[in-house]
Amino acid sequence: MSEIRRFKDIPEFKRESLEGEIITVNDVLDKEIIIYNFISQESFIFDSDFAIVQMAYPEKPDEKFTFTCGGGLILKYLKMAREKNRFPFITTIKKQTGKSGNEYYILE
């Protein structure tokens, strides 16, 4: 019988990752941050993509953190920044409420 592999070792299910302590997007809301990099991943749960973002605070630029964000607008901004070779950059993530009452994130 062939060796049985662990789920985490099956190539189709491996996820890319970025260096840094894992935090939540709510930890960085309304705070100035440096975004160094991101990975776009397909969600296994929702019919959409999400971003894994690598960041640091300007006062400690070498102390990296990562958080996930499913906001389509944030993902669009990050993809545009990558296309234009704009990493790293300083920004603030804000939560907005649309006219229909839906909340979403933006970069400022």
Number of C-alpha atoms within 10 A of each C-alpha: 3 4 5 6 8 7 10 10 9 9 8 8 10 10 10 9 12 17 12 16 12 15 12 12 16 13 9 17 15 14 12 16 20 20 24 18 19 22 17 17 15 13 12 9 7 9 7 12 16 19 24 20 24 23 27 20 17 13 10 10 13 11 13 18 19 23 20 18 18 20 16 16 14 18 22 12 13 22 16 12 15 14 10 9 9 13 15 14 12 16 15 15 18 16 13 12 10 9 7 6 8 8 11 15 19 16 15 10
